[in-house]
Amino acid sequence: MKILMISERFPPVWGGSRNYYYEVARRFPPSEMEVATKRVDGHVEFDAHEAFSIVRRFEVWEKADYRTILTKYPGYMAYLTGELVRAGADLVHSGDVYPAGIFAVAWRRVLGVPFIYWSHGEDHTLLAVSKLRKRALWMVCRQADVVIANSRFTVDKLLECGVHPDRIRLITPGVDYDRFSKPVETADLRERYGLAGKKVVLTVARFFPRKGFDTGLRALAKLAGKHPDVVYLMVGKGPDKPRIQALAQELGLSDRVRYAEDVPADDLVRHYAVCDVFLLANRADSDEHGQVDIEGFGMVFLEAGCQGKPVVGGRSGGTVDAVEHGVTGFLCEPESPDDFAQALDTLLSDPARARAMGEAGRVRAGRDFRWDAKADEIRRLSEDLVRTTRPRLAFRALRKLVRGR
């Protein structure tokens, strides 16, 4: 079996869906997996350390407008079609609607090559603003041999667009349990951020509106009198950070907020370990064009759980699968600082309950969300599809000619 996974972005550009692709791809036998993606900063060094093949050509195109479609997509499709043949792929995994999903539909119809589409929820909310893009998304989802949904929220969106239930597989993202659950020292972090004698609420996220840093600040402002020893540690960077910093000053919380950027991956575990409660006040966020951005799942909840930390999130998008409400933490109304304040107060006021929820999160992460199990499930799904689907004779002959087999 040979798989060609296509994604516009791939590590070292990190993000929920990109991390999902990477963690699965690196757990396949290297001979079975090839990733075709775009060039990004640092990719040469990153690719050199991976056992599976990563091929990159072209830069990332930020807009899929008509000019891009007409001038760049034809050459890109010719390149990827050549890569499909050269790699001898039996199956395509598409991580995006544009352009990989559209190309995969064409290959399936013309060449008979089956494909799996990965849906993350936000593809449905972001593309719904345009009738043309919505139709393209629905076509890709309906034409895919299998659609991998990352949450129950995404499953519901797929059913709405007419995908047959038999073609949908709910496979949530996972967590590197061994890495994130290991015991670590945090004394230097407590000194660095001035956390002596403090309780710590932590958020790890990019600074985008849907991450809810502002809601978290407003919730903590409501608790300032009852919990004067609480510090809010924000780990991440992004375009919304200046607004959040200004809001912290406006609320009189500047001396109770700490910021960290560019935390090395290996050091992220220690930041989870230093907190008392993990918070991501996520919500659905609409931009000026009507596009709705949501949290597709929320791997950070699992990472915090591995360190035995209780979590608080917004009841929005896929977080209902990442957080077991009342067991590993609390889900709150996304637009309600009062609701978040109540959840934080419960955990900060009752350390025994916080420890019990954190332990429940640690057990759940290790039992239900290990990456090895997720990759094995996707590999079995891929093998079944390859075994039951044969590409057209012309493609098989061309593939054999090019690869000499």
C-alpha positions in Angstrom: 0.0 0.0 0.0 1.2 3.5 -0.9 -0.5 6.6 0.3 -0.1 10.2 -1.0 -1.2 12.6 1.7 -1.7 16.2 0.4 -2.0 19.2 2.6 -1.4 22.9 1.8 0.3 23.3 5.2 2.3 20.8 7.1 4.8 21.1 10.0 7.0 22.9 10.8 3.9 25.1 10.5 2.0 23.9 13.5 -1.8 23.9 14.2 -4.4 21.4 15.2 -5.1 19.8 11.8 -1.5 19.9 10.7 -0.3 18.3 13.9 -3.0 15.6 13.3 -1.6 14.8 9.9 2.0 14.7 11.1 1.3 12.5 14.1 -0.5 10.0 11.9 1.9 10.1 9.0 5.0 9.5 11.1 3.4 6.4 12.6 2.9 4.7 9.2 5.6 2.5 7.9 7.8 5.0 6.0 7.5 3.0 2.8 3.7 3.4 2.8 3.5 7.2 3.3 4.5 10.2 1.2 3.3 13.8 2.0 3.0 16.4 -0.7 2.9 19.9 0.7 4.1 23.5 0.3 7.4 25.1 1.3 7.5 27.0 4.6 10.2 28.4 6.8 12.4 25.8 8.3 11.1 22.9 6.2 14.5 21.7 5.0 15.8 21.0 8.5 12.5 19.5 9.6 12.1 17.2 6.6 15.6 15.9 7.0 14.8 14.3 10.3 11.6 12.4 9.2 11.7 8.8 8.1 8.8 9.2 5.7 9.0 11.1 2.4 8.0 14.7 2.3 8.0 16.5 -1.1 7.5 20.2 -1.4 7.0 22.5 -4.3 5.4 26.0 -4.6 4.9 28.5 -1.9 1.6 28.7 0.1 -1.0 30.7 -1.7 -3.0 32.6 0.9 -6.0 33.2 -1.4 -7.9 30.7 -3.6 -9.3 33.5 -5.8 -10.2 33.2 -9.5 -6.7 34.6 -10.5 -5.0 31.9 -8.5 -7.3 29.2 -9.8 -6.8 30.1 -13.4 -3.0 30.8 -13.3 -1.6 28.5 -10.6 -3.9 25.6 -10.1 -3.3 24.0 -13.5 0.5 23.7 -13.0 0.0 22.6 -9.4 -2.4 19.8 -10.5 0.0 18.7 -13.2 2.8 18.5 -10.6 0.6 16.6 -8.1 -0.7 14.2 -10.8 2.9 13.5 -11.7 3.7 12.9 -8.1 0.7 10.6 -7.8 2.0 8.4 -10.6 5.7 8.6 -9.5 4.9 7.6 -6.0 2.8 4.7 -7.2 0.0 5.8 -4.9 -2.9 3.4 -4.3 -4.8 5.9 -2.2 -5.0 9.7 -1.7 -5.5 11.4 1.7 -6.7 15.0 1.2 -6.3 17.4 4.0 -7.9 20.4 2.3 -10.8 21.2 0.0 -8.8 23.6 -2.0 -7.1 22.5 -4.1 -6.3 18.9 -3.0 -9.9 17.8 -2.5 -10.9 19.1 -5.9 -8.0 17.3 -7.5 -8.8 14.1 -5.6 -12.3 14.1 -7.0 -10.9 14.4 -10.5 -8.4 11.6 -10.0 -11.1 9.4 -8.6 -13.3 10.0 -11.6 -10.7 9.8 -14.3 -8.1 7.5 -12.9 -10.1 5.5 -10.4 -7.8 6.4 -7.5 -9.8 6.3 -4.2 -9.4 9.1 -1.7 -10.1 9.9 2.0 -11.0 13.4 2.9 -10.2 14.7 6.4 -12.8 17.1 7.8 -12.2 19.3 10.8 -15.4 21.2 11.3 -14.1 24.6 10.5 -14.0 23.7 6.8 -17.8 23.7 6.9 -18.2 26.9 8.8 -15.5 28.9 7.0 -16.6 27.9 3.5 -20.3 28.2 4.0 -20.2 31.9 3.4 -19.7 31.4 -0.3 -22.2 29.3 -2.3 -19.5 28.2 -4.8 -17.1 27.2 -2.0 -19.9 25.4 -0.1 -20.9 23.4 -3.2 -17.2 22.5 -3.8 -16.9 21.3 -0.2 -20.1 19.3 -0.4 -18.9 17.7 -3.7 -15.6 16.7 -2.1 -17.3 15.2 1.0 -19.9 13.3 -1.1 -17.4 12.0 -3.6 -14.8 10.8 -1.0 -14.7 7.1 -0.5 -14.4 7.8 3.3 -14.5 11.1 5.3 -12.6 11.2 8.6 -14.4 13.4 11.0 -12.5 14.8 14.0 -15.5 15.3 16.3 -19.2 14.7 16.6 -19.8 18.3 15.6 -18.1 17.5 12.3 -20.1 14.4 11.9 -23.3 16.4 12.1 -22.0 18.9 9.5 -21.2 16.0 7.2 -24.6 14.5 7.5 -26.1 17.9 6.8 -24.3 18.1 3.5 -25.6 14.7 2.5 -22.6 12.4 3.1 -23.9 8.8 3.7 -23.3 7.7 7.3 -21.5 4.6 6.1 -18.8 6.8 4.6 -18.1 8.8 7.8 -15.5 7.6 10.3 -15.3 9.5 13.6 -11.6 9.5 14.6 -10.7 12.2 17.0 -7.2 13.6 17.2 -4.9 12.2 19.8 -2.1 13.1 22.2 1.5 12.0 22.6 0.7 10.6 26.1 4.2 9.4 27.0 5.7 12.8 26.2 3.1 15.0 27.9 2.6 12.8 31.0 6.2 12.6 32.0 7.2 14.1 35.4 9.0 17.5 34.9 10.6 20.2 37.1 9.0 23.6 37.1 10.9 25.6 39.7 12.7 27.7 37.1 9.5 28.5 35.3 7.9 29.6 38.6 10.9 31.9 39.1 10.9 33.2 35.5 7.3 34.2 35.5 7.1 35.3 39.2 4.7 32.6 40.3 5.9 32.1 43.9 2.8 31.7 46.1 0.5 32.0 43.1 -2.2 29.8 41.5 -1.8 29.6 37.8 -4.5 29.6 35.1 -2.9 28.7 31.7 -3.9 29.1 28.1 -1.9 27.7 25.2 -3.2 28.9 21.9 -2.6 31.3 19.0 -3.9 34.8 19.6 -7.1 34.7 17.5 -10.5 35.9 18.6 -12.0 32.4 18.7 -9.5 31.3 21.3 -11.3 33.6 23.8 -8.4 35.2 25.7 -10.7 38.2 26.2 -13.4 36.1 27.8 -10.8 34.5 30.1 -9.6 37.9 31.2 -13.1 39.1 31.9 -13.8 35.9 33.9 -10.6 36.4 36.0 -11.5 40.1 36.6 -14.7 38.8 38.2 -12.7 36.6 40.6 -10.0 39.3 41.4 -11.4 39.9 44.9 -12.0 36.2 45.8 -8.7 34.9 44.3 -6.1 37.7 44.5 -3.3 35.1 44.2 -4.3 33.9 40.6 -2.0 34.6 37.7 -3.0 34.1 34.0 -0.2 32.7 31.9 -0.8 33.0 28.2 1.5 30.9 25.9 1.3 31.8 22.2 1.5 34.5 19.7 -0.8 35.9 16.9 -2.4 39.0 15.5 -4.9 39.5 18.4 -2.3 39.8 21.1 -2.1 43.6 21.2 -5.8 43.8 21.7 -5.6 41.3 24.6 -2.8 43.2 26.2 -4.8 46.4 26.0 -7.8 44.7 27.5 -5.7 43.3 30.4 -4.6 46.9 31.2 -8.1 48.2 30.9 -9.4 45.6 33.4 -6.6 46.3 35.8 -5.0 42.9 35.3 -1.7 43.7 33.7 0.3 42.7 36.8 -1.6 39.4 37.0 -1.0 38.3 33.4 2.2 36.7 32.1 3.1 36.2 28.4 5.3 33.6 26.7 6.1 33.1 23.0 8.1 30.6 21.0 8.1 28.0 23.8 10.0 25.0 22.5 7.9 21.9 21.9 9.8 19.9 24.5 9.3 22.7 27.1 5.6 23.0 26.5 5.0 20.0 28.9 6.6 22.0 31.8 4.2 24.9 31.1 1.2 22.6 31.5 2.8 21.2 34.7 3.1 24.6 36.2 -0.6 25.5 36.1 -3.4 24.7 38.4 -6.2 25.0 35.8 -6.1 24.9 32.0 -8.4 27.4 30.3 -9.4 27.8 26.7 -12.5 30.0 26.5 -13.1 29.1 22.8 -16.1 30.3 20.8 -17.4 30.6 17.3 -16.1 33.8 15.7 -17.4 35.6 12.6 -15.2 37.9 10.5 -16.3 40.8 8.3 -17.0 38.4 5.4 -19.3 36.2 7.5 -16.9 33.3 7.7 -17.3 31.5 11.0 -14.1 30.1 12.7 -14.5 27.5 15.4 -12.4 25.1 17.5 -12.4 21.9 15.5 -11.4 19.8 18.5 -8.8 21.1 21.0 -5.8 18.9 21.5 -4.5 21.3 24.2 -7.2 19.9 26.5 -5.7 16.4 26.2 -2.2 17.7 26.6 -3.1 19.5 29.8 -5.0 16.4 31.0 -1.8 14.3 30.6 -0.3 16.4 33.3 -3.3 15.8 35.6 -4.7 19.3 35.1 -8.5 20.1 35.2 -9.6 21.9 32.1 -12.2 24.6 31.3 -13.4 25.2 27.7 -16.2 26.6 25.6 -19.1 24.5 24.6 -18.5 25.2 20.9 -17.4 23.1 17.9 -15.4 19.9 18.7 -14.5 20.6 22.3 -17.4 18.6 23.5 -15.3 15.5 22.5 -12.1 16.8 24.0 -13.6 17.7 27.4 -15.8 15.4 29.4 -18.0 17.9 31.2 -18.1 17.4 34.9 -15.5 14.6 34.8 -12.3 16.0 33.3 -13.3 19.6 33.6 -16.1 22.0 32.6 -17.7 23.2 29.4 -19.1 26.8 29.6 -21.3 29.0 27.5 -18.8 30.5 25.0 -20.0 34.1 25.4 -20.4 34.1 29.1 -17.6 35.4 31.3 -19.9 34.6 34.3 -20.1 31.0 33.4 -16.3 30.7 33.0 -15.8 32.6 36.3 -18.0 30.1 38.1 -16.1 27.1 36.6 -12.7 28.6 37.5 -13.9 29.5 41.0 -15.1 25.9 41.6 -11.7 24.5 40.7 -9.6 27.2 42.4 -11.6 26.9 45.6 -11.7 23.2 45.8 -8.2 21.7 45.2 -9.4 18.1 45.9 -12.0 18.3 43.2 -9.5 19.9 40.8 -7.0 17.1 41.5 -9.8 14.5 40.9 -10.8 16.0 37.6 -7.2 16.3 36.5 -6.6 12.7 37.3 -9.7 11.7 35.4 -8.3 13.7 32.4 -4.9 11.9 32.7 -6.6 8.5 32.7 -8.9 9.3 29.8 -6.0 10.7 27.7 -4.0 7.6 28.1 -6.9 5.2 27.6 -8.7 6.8 24.7 -6.5 9.2 22.8 -3.0 7.8 22.2 -1.7 8.6 18.8 -0.5 5.1 18.1 -4.1 3.8 18.4 -5.4 6.6 16.1 -2.8 5.9 13.5 -3.5 2.2 13.6 -7.2 2.8 13.0 -6.5 5.1 10.0 -4.0 2.6 8.6 -6.6 -0.3 8.8 -9.2 2.0 7.2 -6.7 2.7 4.4 -5.8 -0.9 3.9 -9.5 -1.9 3.6 -10.1 0.8 1.0 -7.1 -0.2 -1.1 -8.0 -3.9 -0.8 -11.5 -3.3 -2.1 -10.8 -0.5 -4.8 -8.7 -0.9 -7.9 -7.6 2.1 -9.9 -8.3 2.0 -13.6 -6.1 -0.1 -15.8 -4.6 2.9 -17.6 -3.4 4.4 -14.3 -2.0 1.1 -13.1 -0.1 0.6 -16.4 1.3 4.1 -16.3 2.3 3.7 -12.6 4.0 0.5 -13.4 5.8 2.0 -16.4 7.1 5.0 -14.3 8.1 3.0 -11.3 9.4 0.0 -13.3 7.2 -2.5 -11.6 
